[in-house]
Amino acid sequence: MRLMKQLAPSERKLFLILCMALFIALNMFGLRAFLQARTAVLHSIAAAKSELASDCGWLDLAESLRPAMTWIATHPMPIMTPEDASAALLRFEREEAEKAGLKVTEENLLQGENSPQESTVSVSAKLSGPFEGVVRMLYALQTPTGWCTVRKLTLRSDAQPPNVIADLELQQYFHTESPSQPVAR
């Protein structure tokens, strides 16, 4: 029993053309899907390379900070209470001003700051004296092992020409007392 009749040559041509069109259409859809997948893979590769470059940048930064971390480990931040830190900063500022030949005309304790990594106390001072004395005092205050910084500095001429008036704000960094670390006195 035959289910299909024999195709005429023109019908056979039409059938082959239809099959080729269907084959081309399926290949076009397949090619489109392949190109989309390829584009997605290329974007993933670019994102991975970018992430890898960023990670390498962090590793390079960590490597470049190693000497600083070693220095910090060998010169730890002092452990004090806020009251002791304020008193030490005032005493240090007065002693250095006296050594440099400067007169302290005004000083005020400022609000300190606390964070998990460090605490700070600040003092605002107005000094008068020779410019060389101000430079000597700034040099003495800004030693790395002192964990003290000059946050603000304003210089202006005094009524007596060789002298200057310096308004400065000093900040002392320290760790507060923790249960595992007793305060060094």
C-alpha positions as CSV (number, residue, x, y, z in Angstrom):
1,M,0.0,0.0,0.0
2,R,1.4,3.3,-1.0
3,L,0.6,6.4,1.1
4,M,2.3,8.9,-1.0
5,K,2.0,9.3,-4.7
6,Q,5.0,9.8,-6.8
7,L,5.9,13.5,-7.0
8,A,6.0,15.2,-10.3
9,P,9.3,16.8,-11.3
10,S,8.0,20.4,-10.6
11,E,6.6,19.2,-7.2
12,R,9.9,17.6,-6.4
13,K,11.6,21.0,-7.2
14,L,9.2,22.9,-5.0
15,F,9.6,20.3,-2.2
16,L,13.4,20.6,-2.4
17,I,13.2,24.4,-2.5
18,L,10.9,24.3,0.6
19,C,13.3,22.0,2.4
20,M,16.3,24.2,1.5
21,A,14.4,27.3,2.7
22,L,13.5,25.5,6.0
23,F,17.1,24.4,6.4
24,I,18.4,27.9,5.8
25,A,15.8,29.4,8.2
26,L,16.8,26.9,10.9
27,N,20.5,27.6,10.3
28,M,19.8,31.4,10.5
29,F,18.1,30.9,13.9
30,G,20.9,28.7,15.0
31,L,23.5,31.2,13.8
32,R,21.7,34.0,15.7
33,A,21.6,31.9,18.9
34,F,25.3,31.0,18.5
35,L,26.3,34.7,18.0
36,Q,24.3,35.8,21.0
37,A,25.9,33.1,23.1
38,R,29.3,34.1,21.8
39,T,28.7,37.7,22.6
40,A,27.6,36.7,26.1
41,V,30.7,34.7,26.6
42,L,32.9,37.6,25.3
43,H,31.2,39.9,27.8
44,S,31.8,37.4,30.6
45,I,35.5,37.1,29.6
46,A,35.8,40.9,29.5
47,A,34.2,41.2,33.0
48,A,36.4,38.5,34.4
49,K,39.5,40.2,33.0
50,S,38.4,43.5,34.5
51,E,37.8,41.9,37.8
52,L,41.1,40.1,37.7
53,A,42.9,43.3,36.8
54,S,41.1,45.0,39.8
55,D,42.1,42.2,42.1
56,C,45.7,42.4,40.9
57,G,45.6,46.1,41.6
58,W,44.5,45.5,45.1
59,L,47.3,42.9,45.5
60,D,49.8,45.3,44.2
61,L,48.5,48.0,46.6
62,A,48.7,45.5,49.5
63,E,52.3,44.7,48.5
64,S,53.2,48.4,48.3
65,L,51.7,49.0,51.7
66,R,53.7,46.2,53.3
67,P,56.6,48.5,54.5
68,A,54.0,50.9,56.0
69,M,52.3,48.0,57.8
70,T,55.7,46.8,59.1
71,W,56.5,50.3,60.4
72,I,53.1,50.6,62.1
73,A,53.6,47.2,63.7
74,T,57.0,48.4,65.1
75,H,55.7,51.8,66.1
76,P,52.3,51.2,67.5
77,M,49.8,53.9,68.3
78,P,49.9,54.8,72.0
79,I,47.2,53.3,74.3
80,M,45.7,56.0,76.5
81,T,42.4,57.2,77.9
82,P,40.9,60.4,76.3
83,E,41.8,62.4,79.4
84,D,45.4,61.3,79.5
85,A,45.7,61.9,75.7
86,S,44.3,65.5,76.1
87,A,46.7,66.2,78.9
88,A,49.6,64.8,77.0
89,L,48.8,66.8,73.9
90,L,48.5,70.0,75.8
91,R,51.7,69.4,77.7
92,F,53.5,68.4,74.4
93,E,52.2,71.5,72.6
94,R,53.3,73.8,75.5
95,E,56.7,72.2,75.8
96,E,57.5,72.4,72.1
97,A,56.2,76.1,71.9
98,E,58.5,77.0,74.8
99,K,61.5,75.2,73.2
100,A,60.9,77.1,70.0
101,G,60.7,80.4,71.7
102,L,57.0,80.9,71.1
103,K,54.3,82.4,73.4
104,V,51.0,80.5,73.8
105,T,48.3,83.2,73.8
106,E,45.3,81.0,73.6
107,E,44.5,77.3,73.6
108,N,41.2,75.3,73.6
109,L,40.5,71.6,73.7
110,L,38.3,70.5,70.9
111,Q,35.9,67.6,70.6
112,G,37.6,64.3,70.1
113,E,36.6,61.6,67.7
114,N,36.3,57.8,68.2
115,S,36.3,55.0,65.7
116,P,37.1,51.3,65.9
117,Q,40.6,51.9,64.5
118,E,41.6,54.9,66.6
119,S,40.5,57.8,68.8
120,T,41.6,61.4,68.6
121,V,41.9,64.5,70.8
122,S,42.5,67.9,69.4
123,V,43.7,71.2,70.6
124,S,43.4,74.6,69.0
125,A,46.2,77.1,69.9
126,K,47.2,80.6,69.0
127,L,51.0,81.2,69.2
128,S,53.1,84.3,68.6
129,G,56.8,84.6,68.1
130,P,59.5,84.3,65.4
131,F,58.8,82.5,62.2
132,E,61.8,80.2,62.7
133,G,60.3,79.2,66.0
134,V,57.0,78.2,64.3
135,V,59.0,76.1,61.8
136,R,61.0,74.4,64.5
137,M,57.8,73.7,66.5
138,L,56.0,72.2,63.4
139,Y,59.0,70.1,62.7
140,A,59.0,68.7,66.3
141,L,55.2,68.1,66.3
142,Q,55.0,66.2,63.1
143,T,57.2,63.2,63.9
144,P,55.6,60.0,62.7
145,T,56.3,58.1,66.0
146,G,54.3,60.8,67.9
147,W,51.0,60.0,66.1
148,C,50.3,63.8,66.2
149,T,49.3,65.9,63.2
150,V,48.8,69.5,62.4
151,R,45.2,69.7,61.0
152,K,45.1,73.4,60.3
153,L,47.6,76.2,60.2
154,T,47.2,79.9,59.6
155,L,50.1,82.3,59.7
156,R,49.9,86.1,59.7
157,S,52.2,89.0,60.5
158,D,52.4,90.3,64.0
159,A,52.5,94.0,64.9
160,Q,56.2,93.5,65.6
161,P,57.7,92.7,62.1
162,P,59.9,89.7,62.5
163,N,57.2,87.9,64.6
164,V,54.2,86.0,63.3
165,I,50.9,84.9,64.8
166,A,50.1,81.2,64.2
167,D,46.7,79.7,64.6
168,L,47.0,75.9,64.5
169,E,45.0,72.8,65.3
170,L,46.8,69.7,66.6
171,Q,45.4,66.2,66.6
172,Q,46.7,63.3,68.6
173,Y,45.8,59.7,67.5
174,F,45.7,56.9,70.1
175,H,44.0,53.7,71.0
176,T,41.6,53.6,73.9
177,E,41.9,51.1,76.7
178,S,40.6,47.7,75.8
179,P,39.9,44.7,78.1
180,S,42.8,42.7,76.6
181,Q,45.3,45.6,76.7
182,P,46.0,47.4,79.9
183,V,46.9,51.1,79.7
184,A,50.6,51.7,79.8
185,R,51.3,54.4,82.4
